[in-house]
């Protein structure tokens, strides 16, 4: 363990976050996300939920300021019974607590999200049970 780094950030995840460069993307997938199918690099965080991982990552990880939407969520499939997943408000609060506004969030079609995830630097597989809890982050620079 290290001072100032959450115990949710494993050595493997810390290495990946350090290796990522400006513009690289990482996906934090919920328990239903096909992480192993799409991952170039897979980090297992089973048993953890997305919100605390997102908080821990954003303490270390700058979002890209050179794009309009450095955060992407999987949009609700048309006709699904959940019009706005409650976890999205949690994500907005986490972003705001880290100095980012909720207008930095893009909502992507399910299959477009999967296609983008295929090109992500890494995918984190979690045990998150909330639906539509997948989140993609684009790394920025430290100035």
C-alpha contacts under 8 A as a table, 3 or more apart, distances in Angstrom:
res1	aa1	res2	aa2	distance
1	X	5	X	7.61
1	X	7	X	6.73
2	X	5	X	5.72
5	X	9	X	6.96
5	X	56	X	7.66
6	X	9	X	5.60
6	X	56	X	5.92
7	X	10	X	6.80
8	X	52	X	7.89
8	X	53	X	6.46
8	X	56	X	7.03
9	X	13	X	5.87
9	X	14	X	6.07
9	X	53	X	7.60
9	X	56	X	7.01
9	X	57	X	7.48
10	X	13	X	5.12
10	X	14	X	6.10
11	X	14	X	5.09
11	X	15	X	6.16
12	X	15	X	5.21
12	X	16	X	6.37
12	X	43	X	7.18
13	X	16	X	5.08
13	X	17	X	6.16
13	X	43	X	6.58
14	X	17	X	5.14
14	X	18	X	6.16
15	X	18	X	5.10
15	X	19	X	6.12
16	X	19	X	5.02
16	X	20	X	6.19
16	X	122	X	7.53
17	X	20	X	5.37
17	X	61	X	7.36
18	X	21	X	7.93
20	X	24	X	5.91
20	X	25	X	7.93
20	X	121	X	7.10
20	X	139	X	7.41
21	X	24	X	5.56
21	X	139	X	6.79
21	X	140	X	7.69
21	X	141	X	7.97
22	X	64	X	7.24
22	X	138	X	7.82
22	X	139	X	5.32
22	X	140	X	4.94
22	X	141	X	5.81
23	X	64	X	6.75
23	X	138	X	5.62
23	X	139	X	5.23
23	X	140	X	6.20
24	X	120	X	6.86
24	X	121	X	6.01
24	X	138	X	5.73
24	X	139	X	5.54
25	X	119	X	7.97
25	X	120	X	4.90
25	X	121	X	5.54
25	X	122	X	7.25
25	X	136	X	6.70
25	X	137	X	5.44
25	X	138	X	4.39
25	X	139	X	6.08
26	X	117	X	7.84
26	X	120	X	5.42
26	X	121	X	5.68
26	X	122	X	5.08
26	X	123	X	5.72
26	X	124	X	7.62
26	X	136	X	5.67
26	X	137	X	5.39
26	X	138	X	6.71
26	X	139	X	7.99
27	X	117	X	6.58
27	X	120	X	6.82
27	X	122	X	6.52
27	X	123	X	4.65
27	X	124	X	6.06
27	X	134	X	7.13
27	X	135	X	5.72
27	X	136	X	4.31
27	X	137	X	6.39
28	X	50	X	6.79
28	X	54	X	7.80
28	X	123	X	5.94
28	X	124	X	4.74
28	X	125	X	6.42
28	X	126	X	7.21
28	X	134	X	5.76
28	X	135	X	5.31
28	X	136	X	6.30
29	X	32	X	7.61
29	X	33	X	5.35
29	X	34	X	7.98
29	X	35	X	6.68
29	X	50	X	7.57
29	X	123	X	6.89
29	X	124	X	5.87
29	X	125	X	5.19
29	X	126	X	6.02
29	X	128	X	7.86
29	X	133	X	6.98
29	X	134	X	4.55
29	X	135	X	6.56
30	X	33	X	5.39
30	X	49	X	7.70
30	X	50	X	6.88
30	X	125	X	6.57
30	X	126	X	5.41
30	X	127	X	6.18
30	X	128	X	4.68
30	X	129	X	6.58
30	X	130	X	7.24
30	X	131	X	7.44
30	X	132	X	7.59
30	X	133	X	5.50
30	X	134	X	5.38
31	X	125	X	6.85
31	X	126	X	5.53
31	X	127	X	4.58
31	X	128	X	4.99
31	X	129	X	5.81
32	X	129	X	7.68
32	X	131	X	7.92
33	X	125	X	7.53
33	X	134	X	7.33
34	X	37	X	5.41
34	X	38	X	6.67
35	X	38	X	5.48
35	X	39	X	5.71
35	X	42	X	7.11
35	X	123	X	6.20
35	X	124	X	7.20
35	X	125	X	5.86
36	X	39	X	5.45
36	X	42	X	6.60
38	X	114	X	7.61
38	X	117	X	6.52
38	X	118	X	4.88
38	X	123	X	7.93
39	X	42	X	5.40
39	X	117	X	7.41
39	X	118	X	6.24
39	X	120	X	7.40
39	X	122	X	6.01
39	X	123	X	5.50
40	X	118	X	7.27
40	X	119	X	7.64
40	X	120	X	7.30
40	X	121	X	6.58
40	X	122	X	5.94
40	X	123	X	7.59
41	X	121	X	6.72
41	X	122	X	4.58
41	X	123	X	6.31
42	X	122	X	5.88
42	X	123	X	5.18
42	X	124	X	5.99
42	X	125	X	7.18
43	X	122	X	7.37
43	X	123	X	6.26
43	X	124	X	4.69
43	X	125	X	6.16
44	X	124	X	5.94
44	X	125	X	5.02
44	X	126	X	6.60
45	X	48	X	5.79
45	X	124	X	6.57
45	X	125	X	5.58
45	X	126	X	4.76
45	X	127	X	7.07
46	X	125	X	6.45
46	X	126	X	4.57
46	X	127	X	4.68
47	X	126	X	6.46
47	X	127	X	4.77
47	X	128	X	7.60
48	X	52	X	7.80
48	X	53	X	7.44
48	X	126	X	5.58
48	X	127	X	5.37
48	X	128	X	6.54
49	X	52	X	6.35
49	X	53	X	6.77
49	X	126	X	6.08
49	X	127	X	5.76
49	X	128	X	4.39
49	X	129	X	7.66
50	X	53	X	5.18
50	X	54	X	5.90
50	X	126	X	6.68
50	X	127	X	7.97
50	X	128	X	5.88
50	X	133	X	7.18
50	X	134	X	7.98
51	X	54	X	5.03
51	X	55	X	6.18
51	X	90	X	7.18
51	X	91	X	6.82
51	X	94	X	7.70
52	X	55	X	5.05
52	X	56	X	6.15
53	X	56	X	5.04
53	X	57	X	6.02
54	X	57	X	5.16
54	X	58	X	6.06
54	X	94	X	7.65
55	X	58	X	5.27
55	X	59	X	6.43
55	X	94	X	6.27
56	X	59	X	5.39
56	X	60	X	7.16
57	X	60	X	5.45
57	X	61	X	5.76
58	X	61	X	4.81
58	X	62	X	6.70
58	X	98	X	6.90
59	X	98	X	7.39
61	X	139	X	6.75
61	X	140	X	7.67
62	X	139	X	5.86
62	X	140	X	5.03
62	X	141	X	6.18
62	X	142	X	6.59
63	X	70	X	6.10
63	X	71	X	7.97
63	X	137	X	6.97
63	X	138	X	5.84
63	X	139	X	4.83
63	X	140	X	4.51
63	X	141	X	7.48
64	X	67	X	6.18
64	X	70	X	5.64
64	X	138	X	5.76
64	X	139	X	5.14
64	X	140	X	3.44
64	X	141	X	6.68
65	X	68	X	7.38
65	X	70	X	7.45
65	X	140	X	6.27
66	X	140	X	7.78
67	X	70	X	6.13
68	X	104	X	6.24
69	X	72	X	7.09
69	X	103	X	7.43
69	X	104	X	4.40
69	X	105	X	5.34
69	X	106	X	5.65
70	X	104	X	6.07
70	X	105	X	6.80
70	X	106	X	7.77
70	X	137	X	5.89
70	X	138	X	4.95
70	X	139	X	7.61
71	X	104	X	6.10
71	X	105	X	4.76
71	X	106	X	6.07
71	X	135	X	6.96
71	X	136	X	5.56
71	X	137	X	4.84
71	X	138	X	6.47
72	X	105	X	5.49
72	X	106	X	4.54
72	X	107	X	5.71
72	X	108	X	6.67
72	X	135	X	5.75
72	X	136	X	4.95
72	X	137	X	6.71
73	X	105	X	7.10
73	X	106	X	6.17
73	X	107	X	4.91
73	X	108	X	6.09
73	X	113	X	7.76
73	X	132	X	7.57
73	X	133	X	7.54
73	X	134	X	5.99
73	X	135	X	4.90
73	X	136	X	6.46
74	X	107	X	5.71
74	X	108	X	5.04
74	X	109	X	6.08
74	X	110	X	5.49
74	X	113	X	6.05
74	X	132	X	6.11
74	X	133	X	7.71
74	X	134	X	6.25
74	X	135	X	7.19
75	X	107	X	4.95
75	X	108	X	5.10
75	X	109	X	5.35
75	X	110	X	6.28
75	X	132	X	7.27
76	X	80	X	6.70
76	X	82	X	7.19
76	X	83	X	6.71
76	X	84	X	7.40
76	X	109	X	7.66
76	X	110	X	7.67
76	X	132	X	6.89
77	X	80	X	5.59
77	X	109	X	7.38
77	X	110	X	6.99
80	X	83	X	7.00
82	X	85	X	6.00
84	X	88	X	7.46
85	X	88	X	5.81
85	X	89	X	7.97
85	X	131	X	7.04
85	X	132	X	6.56
85	X	133	X	8.00
86	X	89	X	5.79
86	X	90	X	7.19
87	X	90	X	5.02
87	X	91	X	6.42
87	X	130	X	7.04
87	X	132	X	7.95
87	X	133	X	6.51
88	X	91	X	4.99
88	X	92	X	6.25
88	X	133	X	7.39
89	X	92	X	4.97
89	X	93	X	6.26
90	X	93	X	5.13
90	X	94	X	6.26
91	X	94	X	5.02
91	X	95	X	6.12
92	X	95	X	5.13
92	X	96	X	6.14
92	X	101	X	7.39
92	X	102	X	5.31
93	X	96	X	5.05
93	X	97	X	6.07
94	X	97	X	5.08
94	X	98	X	6.38
95	X	98	X	5.12
95	X	99	X	6.41
95	X	100	X	5.02
95	X	101	X	6.41
95	X	102	X	6.87
96	X	99	X	5.08
96	X	100	X	4.88
96	X	101	X	5.41
96	X	102	X	7.02
97	X	100	X	7.38
100	X	104	X	7.12
101	X	104	X	5.92
102	X	105	X	5.79
103	X	106	X	7.92
108	X	112	X	6.28
108	X	113	X	5.76
109	X	112	X	5.20
109	X	113	X	6.06
110	X	113	X	5.13
110	X	114	X	6.37
111	X	114	X	4.93
111	X	115	X	6.21
112	X	115	X	5.04
112	X	116	X	6.20
113	X	116	X	5.11
113	X	117	X	6.06
114	X	117	X	4.96
114	X	118	X	6.38
115	X	118	X	5.29
115	X	119	X	7.17
116	X	119	X	5.49
116	X	120	X	6.59
117	X	120	X	4.94
117	X	123	X	7.53
117	X	136	X	7.84
120	X	123	X	6.94
128	X	133	X	7.32
130	X	133	X	5.82
